[in-house]
Amino acid sequence: MSARIRKARRLAALQDQLHRASEWKLAGIRTDISENEGTRTALLSTLTDDTLGPLLVEVAARRLKAVAQERVALGQAEDAQKGKVLEEAQRLKRAERMLDKVKAADALARDKADFDTLLDQVAAKSARAGSDGT
């Protein structure tokens, strides 16, 4: 295996790791969004509770506002991370295409070298046969 193929494989493996890492980060953000929604739901159910709701209106309202702000920030982070995941996927595809091209070029070079060797052997055999016959 040529050094170019090894280098292209390492590059493709690195791009694959970066892509997977960005997907994991996006999954983490989505988990945070889900937890945020759970917190919001719990706060709203507390507010609708007949016994505790009236007592906790001010506290729950402040907390709901903070949860809403956090949700907006998480939404923005999710959008940004989606862009990064797409970018990493494109880089991975480019690295894979480059690896395929390097493999094809290496195979072509090997085939050419084998053919040149075969031609040299035929020429040498032909030269020996010509010198033996004269």
N, C-alpha and C positions, 0 to 999 in steps of 0.2 A: 504494500500500500504506500502510495506516495505521500510526501510531506504535505502537499496541497490538499489531498483528501483528508488527512488527519486534521489539518487546520480547519477545513470546511466543516468537518464533523463536530469539532469542538465548538465552533461558532454556532452551528445549528443547535447543539445541546444547550449552550448558554442562552440562546434566544428562547428555547423551549422552557428553560427554568425561569427566565424573566417573565414569560407569558403566564406560566402557572402561578408565579408569585403575584402578578397583578390580578389574576382571577381570584386568588385567595383573599386579597385585600378587598376586592369588590364584594365577595361573599361576606366578609367581616362587616363591611359597611351596611349591607342588607340585613345582617343580624342585628346590628345596632338600631336600624330603622324599625325592625320588628319589635325590639325591646321598647323603643320609644313609643310605639303605638300601644303596647301593653300598658305602659305607665299612663298614657293618656286615657285609655279606657278605664283603668282603675281609679284615676282621679275623677273622671266623670261619674262613675258609679258611686263614689264617695259623696259627690255633690248631690246626687239624687236620693241618697239615703235620708229618710225622714228624721232620724234621731241625730246623726252627726252632721248632716249637710248644712243646716243653718249655722252651726257653730264654726264650721271650717271654710266658709265661703271665701273669705279674704285670703287665707293661706292657700287654699286650693286654686284660686284664681291666679295668684302669683306663680304657683308651681305650674299651672297649665300654660301660662305665658312663657315660662322658661322652657317647658317641654316643646312648645310650638316653635320657639326660636331654634332649639336644638334640632328639630325635625327639618327646618329650612336648611340649616347648615349641613345636615346629613344628606339631604336631597342634592345640594350643590356638590358635595363630596362624591356622591354616587355618580352624578353626571360626569364629573371630571375623571373619575376612575373608569367609567365606561369608555371614555375616549382613550385612556391609557391602555386598556385591554385591547381595544381595536388596533391601536398603534403597534403594540407588542405582537399581536396576531399577524399583522402585515409584515413586520420585521422577521418573524419566524418563517413565514411563507417565502420571503425573499432569500433567507438563509438556506431553506430547503431546496429552492430552485437553483441556487448557486452550487450547493453540494451535488445536485444531479448533473449540472453542467460540468463540474470538475471531474466527477466520475466518468462522464461520457468522454471528456477530453483525454483523461488518463487511459481509458480503454482504447481509444483511437490511437494514442501514441504507442501503446503496447502492441496493438495490431500492426501498426506501421513498422515498428522495430522488428517484430517477428517476420513480417513480410520481407523487410530489407535483409534480415539474416538468411531467410530462405533463398532470396535472389543471390546473395553472396555465395551460398553453398552450391546452388545450381551453376553459377558462373565458374566457381572453382572446379567443380566436377567436369564441366564442359571444357575448361582450359586443360585439365589433366587428360581428358579423353582426346582432345585435339593434339596435344604434345605427344601422347603415346602412339597415335596413329600416323604421325609423320616421320 
